[in-house]
Amino acid sequence: MTKDRATTYEEPEDSFRNIARLWNAYLAAKLDPEITSADVANMMILLKVARLTNNPGHYDSALDVAGYAACLADVASSPPSPVQEVDS
């Protein structure tokens, strides 16, 4: 399974490293440390951008960026709702 994905994207450790770089930069630029639903949409877009960096012609990843951007637009146009904490 991972060999097929590595062919499409890259080795998992390289992919995760690239995703971490983008997410770290995004989170470092935030003024509010709490992660919002809009942040999740943005970070999922960045995950796809990291994948597209290795394989810019991968149609599904480009389509996913558009889908997450549409979700972001929906989230941004609705009133914020509190994030529920998960009991551990």
Secondary structure by P-SEA (a helix, b strand, c coil): caaaaaaacccaaaaaaaaaaaaaaaaaacccccccaaaaaaaaaaaaaaaaaaccccaaaaaaaaaaaaaaaaaaaccbbbbbbbcc
